[in-house]
Amino acid sequence: MKSVIILLCFLGVATVVIARPKTPFDNINIEEIFENRRLLLGYINCILERGNCTRAGKDLKSSLKNVLEENCDKCSEDQRKSIIKVINYLVSSEPESWNQLKSKYDPEGKYLIKYEAKMESN
C-alpha cells in the first residue's frame, strides 16, 4: 500500500512537471529589465508593435493571448507572480506605457481586472 501511495505521488508530480514545461521566461531577471530602461522600452515597443522584437520579445508577445484570455492557465506559479510584479511596476513606474498596453490588448478591461484585483490583495 505504501508503495502505491508513493507511486501516485510521483505520478502526480510528474504530471504537473509535464503539464507546465519550463519556458525561456522562467530564467528572466525581471529586476534587471526594470533597471535597464532601454531594454524595458525595447520589450514595450515590441509588444506595442512600434519597434523590432528580439526572440524573447516575440515569445512574450505570442504568449499574451494565454496570459490575458485564458487567465494564464499554462503558467507556473512563479510565472504568475512575475506577471503581477511586472504589472505593479508598469502601473507605478510606466503609467503611460501601461495605458497603451491596456488600450491595445484589453480595450474593454475584461482581462486585466483579474490581475489588478490580485495586485490589490498583495
trRosetta pair geometry for C-beta under 8 A, 3 or more apart (Angstrom, degrees):
i j d omega theta_ij theta_ji phi_ij phi_ji
1 4 5.6 -54 -153 30 34 114
1 5 6.7 33 152 -17 66 103
2 5 5.8 -54 -153 34 34 111
2 6 6.5 33 151 -17 66 106
3 6 5.5 -51 -145 38 37 113
3 7 6.2 41 153 -22 66 105
4 7 5.7 -53 -148 36 30 113
4 8 6.4 31 153 -19 64 105
5 8 5.7 -53 -147 36 31 111
5 9 6.4 33 153 -19 64 105
6 9 5.7 -54 -149 36 31 112
6 10 6.3 32 152 -19 65 105
7 10 5.7 -54 -148 36 31 112
7 11 6.3 30 154 -17 65 106
8 11 5.7 -53 -145 38 31 110
8 12 6.3 36 153 -23 64 105
9 12 5.6 -53 -150 33 31 114
9 13 6.5 27 154 -15 65 104
10 13 5.9 -57 -150 38 31 108
10 14 6.1 31 153 -18 66 109
11 14 5.5 -54 -142 40 32 113
11 15 6.2 38 155 -25 65 104
12 15 5.8 -52 -149 31 28 113
12 16 6.7 28 153 -17 61 103
13 16 5.8 -54 -153 35 34 110
13 17 6.4 31 152 -17 67 106
14 17 5.7 -55 -147 38 33 111
14 18 6.2 29 156 -16 67 108
15 18 5.8 -57 -144 40 29 108
15 19 5.9 26 158 -18 66 112
16 19 5.8 -57 -139 40 27 109
16 20 6.1 -16 171 21 65 110
17 20 6.9 -78 -138 58 20 79
17 21 7.7 59 162 -93 58 50
18 21 7.1 -3 -162 -65 31 83
20 74 7.1 161 -115 -175 73 56
20 75 7.7 22 -139 138 112 16
20 76 5.0 114 171 -81 134 85
22 26 4.9 -65 -157 5 88 155
23 26 5.6 129 57 -21 62 93
23 59 7.7 163 176 168 111 131
23 63 7.9 73 -173 -91 159 150
23 79 7.4 47 40 -89 124 137
24 27 7.0 -70 -173 40 46 95
24 28 7.3 60 138 -45 71 101
24 56 6.3 -134 125 -112 135 87
24 59 6.0 40 50 116 129 170
25 28 5.3 -36 -151 2 52 122
25 56 7.9 128 -81 -154 73 96
25 59 7.3 -160 -46 122 99 123
25 60 7.3 115 -86 -90 121 83
25 63 7.6 -72 -28 27 147 170
25 79 6.3 68 108 -118 123 105
25 82 7.3 173 159 93 108 159
26 76 7.2 38 -101 32 105 142
26 78 6.7 65 -135 95 80 133
26 79 7.1 -60 -89 -68 69 95
28 33 7.2 11 168 -28 108 128
28 56 7.3 125 -94 -158 127 137
28 82 7.7 92 72 -158 106 150
29 32 3.9 54 104 4 113 118
29 33 7.1 159 96 -13 65 81
30 33 5.6 -55 -156 35 40 111
30 34 6.4 41 148 -20 70 104
30 82 5.7 178 -51 -150 144 98
30 85 5.8 85 121 109 161 131
30 86 6.4 -113 -149 -72 131 87
30 89 7.9 -175 161 -11 113 153
31 34 5.5 -52 -148 36 36 114
31 35 6.3 30 154 -17 67 109
32 35 5.8 -60 -147 40 29 109
32 36 6.3 6 159 -2 65 114
32 39 7.6 -20 131 83 81 160
33 36 6.2 -70 -141 48 28 96
33 39 5.3 -121 -135 115 67 118
33 40 5.4 117 164 -80 81 78
33 43 6.8 16 -163 -6 130 145
34 40 6.5 69 -110 -81 29 131
34 89 5.5 -99 -110 -153 123 150
34 93 7.4 74 -155 69 102 162
36 39 3.9 39 106 19 117 117
36 40 6.3 157 88 -17 62 86
37 40 5.5 -55 -143 39 32 114
37 41 6.0 29 160 -16 68 107
38 41 6.1 -55 -143 40 26 106
38 42 6.4 35 152 -27 60 105
39 42 5.5 -51 -152 28 31 118
39 43 6.9 29 153 -15 63 100
40 43 6.0 -57 -158 35 33 107
40 44 6.3 27 150 -15 67 109
40 94 7.4 -155 154 -65 131 152
41 44 5.3 -53 -140 41 37 113
41 45 5.8 37 159 -19 70 107
41 97 8.0 -127 -112 -95 68 144
42 45 6.0 -54 -141 39 25 107
42 46 6.3 29 155 -21 60 107
42 51 6.8 -112 -141 106 55 143
42 54 7.0 40 150 -12 125 110
42 57 6.8 -104 139 -75 88 138
43 46 5.7 -56 -149 34 29 114
43 47 6.3 24 157 -15 65 108
43 56 7.8 -50 -102 110 101 101
43 57 5.5 -158 -120 -107 61 97
43 60 6.6 -2 -153 68 104 163
44 47 6.0 -59 -149 39 29 107
44 48 6.1 14 157 -5 66 114
44 94 7.4 -124 -88 167 151 151
44 97 4.9 -40 -150 -156 145 132
44 100 7.9 74 179 78 108 125
44 101 7.3 -91 -144 -63 87 114
45 48 5.8 -62 -139 49 29 103
45 50 4.4 -94 -156 76 81 95
45 51 3.4 29 137 17 125 124
46 49 7.5 24 176 -76 30 34
46 50 8.0 -85 -49 49 17 64
46 51 5.9 -66 -65 77 54 88
46 52 6.9 -30 -95 108 91 33
46 53 3.8 104 -144 -101 118 85
46 54 7.1 -73 -82 19 156 66
46 57 3.6 -25 138 180 170 134
46 58 7.3 -97 178 -57 129 50
46 60 7.5 82 101 65 127 116
46 61 6.2 -119 137 -48 96 125
47 57 7.1 -125 -47 -166 71 91
47 60 6.6 -65 -79 112 106 111
47 61 5.2 -173 -111 -93 65 92
47 64 7.2 117 -146 -62 108 142
47 101 6.6 13 117 -116 129 103
47 104 7.9 140 137 87 85 148
48 51 8.0 46 66 14 89 84
48 97 8.0 -111 -43 -151 138 82
48 100 5.9 4 -110 138 136 120
48 101 6.8 -94 -75 -86 97 67
48 104 6.1 -173 -125 -32 73 165
53 57 3.7 -146 -158 99 85 122
53 58 4.6 112 133 -57 133 77
53 61 6.6 -57 -128 -4 149 137
54 57 4.5 101 46 4 70 104
54 58 7.1 -132 93 -4 39 84
55 58 5.8 -53 -152 35 32 111
55 59 6.4 32 151 -18 64 106
56 59 5.6 -53 -148 37 33 113
56 60 6.2 37 152 -22 66 105
57 60 5.6 -52 -146 35 31 113
57 61 6.3 30 155 -18 65 106
58 61 5.8 -54 -146 38 30 110
58 62 6.2 25 157 -15 65 109
59 62 5.9 -59 -146 40 28 107
59 63 6.3 22 156 -18 64 111
60 63 6.0 -64 -150 36 28 107
60 64 7.2 51 150 -48 61 88
61 64 5.9 -29 -163 -10 37 117
62 65 7.6 -37 175 11 44 102
63 66 5.5 -52 -169 41 66 111
63 67 5.9 66 136 -25 84 106
64 67 5.4 -59 -144 40 36 113
64 68 5.8 16 165 -5 73 112
64 105 6.0 -88 168 -138 135 142
65 68 6.4 -67 -141 47 22 96
65 69 5.3 -20 -176 22 66 120
65 70 7.1 46 136 0 70 102
66 69 7.1 -56 -102 54 16 84
66 70 4.9 -41 -148 48 55 121
66 72 6.4 81 136 -110 83 41
66 73 7.0 -112 -170 41 93 73
66 74 5.3 -39 -174 31 142 115
66 75 7.4 150 131 -40 114 91
67 70 7.7 43 6 54 10 79
67 72 4.9 23 -130 -80 54 89
67 75 7.0 66 -103 -51 75 133
67 83 6.4 177 -151 -119 120 141
68 105 6.1 -149 -70 158 162 113
68 106 6.2 -150 -150 -70 133 111
68 111 4.1 29 -170 172 88 157
68 112 7.2 -29 -128 -58 96 70
69 111 6.4 -58 -74 -103 42 132
70 73 4.8 -81 148 12 102 107
70 74 7.2 34 106 -4 134 91
71 114 6.3 -61 -121 123 97 169
72 75 3.8 -20 174 8 101 132
72 79 7.0 -170 -172 113 124 109
72 80 5.7 135 122 -95 149 88
72 83 6.5 -112 -88 -14 155 165
75 79 3.9 -133 -166 92 99 127
75 80 5.2 124 120 -55 130 78
75 83 7.2 -18 -155 -21 163 133
76 79 4.7 100 50 4 74 102
76 80 7.2 -133 96 -4 42 85
77 80 5.6 -50 -150 34 35 113
77 81 6.5 37 151 -19 65 103
78 81 5.6 -53 -149 36 34 113
78 82 6.4 36 151 -21 65 104
79 82 5.5 -52 -149 35 34 114
79 83 6.5 40 151 -24 65 101
80 83 5.6 -49 -151 29 34 114
80 84 6.7 32 152 -16 64 102
81 84 5.8 -54 -153 36 34 111
81 85 6.3 37 149 -21 65 107
82 85 5.4 -53 -148 36 35 116
82 86 6.3 36 153 -20 67 103
83 86 5.8 -53 -149 35 31 110
83 87 6.4 30 153 -18 64 106
83 115 6.6 -95 135 -129 110 131
84 87 5.7 -53 -146 38 31 111
84 88 6.3 36 153 -21 64 105
84 115 6.4 -162 -98 -163 70 94
84 118 5.6 -96 -106 115 123 119
84 119 5.9 176 -157 -84 93 75
84 122 6.4 113 162 -25 139 156
85 88 5.7 -52 -149 35 29 113
85 89 6.4 28 153 -18 63 106
86 89 5.7 -56 -150 36 31 111
86 90 6.2 26 156 -16 67 107
87 90 5.9 -57 -144 39 29 107
87 91 6.1 29 159 -20 66 109
87 98 7.8 93 -153 -131 60 116
87 112 7.7 164 -131 -154 133 102
87 115 5.4 170 -63 146 171 127
87 116 7.3 -132 162 -81 139 60
87 119 6.0 -112 104 -72 121 132
88 91 6.0 -58 -146 37 25 110
88 92 6.3 2 164 0 63 114
88 119 5.7 167 -78 -137 88 116
88 122 7.7 -78 -73 75 137 137
89 92 6.4 -73 -146 47 24 95
89 93 5.4 -30 179 27 67 120
89 94 7.1 27 134 15 76 102
90 93 6.8 -70 -113 57 18 79
90 94 4.7 -53 -143 64 61 103
90 95 7.5 126 154 -83 63 33
90 97 6.1 -103 -153 91 102 103
90 98 4.1 136 145 -81 103 103
90 101 7.2 -22 175 27 153 145
91 95 6.5 38 -164 -98 37 76
91 98 5.3 116 -84 -126 47 168
91 119 7.4 71 13 -173 156 165
92 95 7.6 -1 -135 -58 4 90
94 97 4.1 -20 157 39 112 118
94 98 5.8 129 101 -28 78 89
95 98 5.2 -53 -141 37 34 117
95 99 6.3 35 159 -20 67 103
96 99 6.0 -54 -150 35 29 109
96 100 6.6 28 151 -17 62 106
97 100 5.6 -55 -149 37 34 112
97 101 6.3 35 153 -19 67 105
98 101 5.8 -55 -149 36 30 111
98 102 6.4 29 153 -18 64 106
99 102 5.6 -52 -145 38 33 112
99 103 6.2 35 155 -22 65 105
100 103 5.7 -52 -146 35 30 112
100 104 6.4 24 157 -15 64 109
101 104 5.9 -60 -147 39 29 107
101 105 6.0 -17 172 19 68 114
102 105 6.8 -77 -130 55 21 81
102 106 5.3 -56 -156 64 63 97
102 107 7.5 120 143 -88 66 37
102 109 7.3 24 -177 -92 113 73
102 112 6.1 -62 -120 3 99 163
103 107 5.7 40 -159 -99 47 81
104 107 7.5 99 -27 -55 3 89
105 111 7.6 -72 134 58 90 141
106 109 6.0 88 145 -90 101 27
106 110 6.7 -148 -161 42 97 59
106 111 4.7 -118 -114 44 126 105
106 112 4.8 143 94 -13 168 107
109 112 6.4 -73 -148 51 56 97
109 113 5.9 69 161 -46 84 105
110 113 6.7 -48 -154 11 21 116
111 114 6.7 -55 178 18 43 107
111 115 7.8 20 139 0 70 104
112 115 5.4 -55 -158 41 58 108
112 116 5.8 58 145 -23 81 104
113 116 5.5 -53 -140 39 33 112
113 117 6.3 40 156 -24 64 102
114 117 6.0 -55 -155 31 27 111
114 118 6.8 25 148 -17 61 105
115 118 5.5 -51 -151 35 39 112
115 119 6.4 46 148 -26 67 100
116 119 5.4 -45 -150 28 37 117
116 120 6.8 39 152 -21 63 100
117 120 5.9 -53 -154 31 34 111
117 121 6.8 27 151 -15 64 107
118 121 5.8 -61 -152 38 35 109
118 122 6.6 36 151 -26 67 105
119 122 5.9 -58 -153 28 33 110
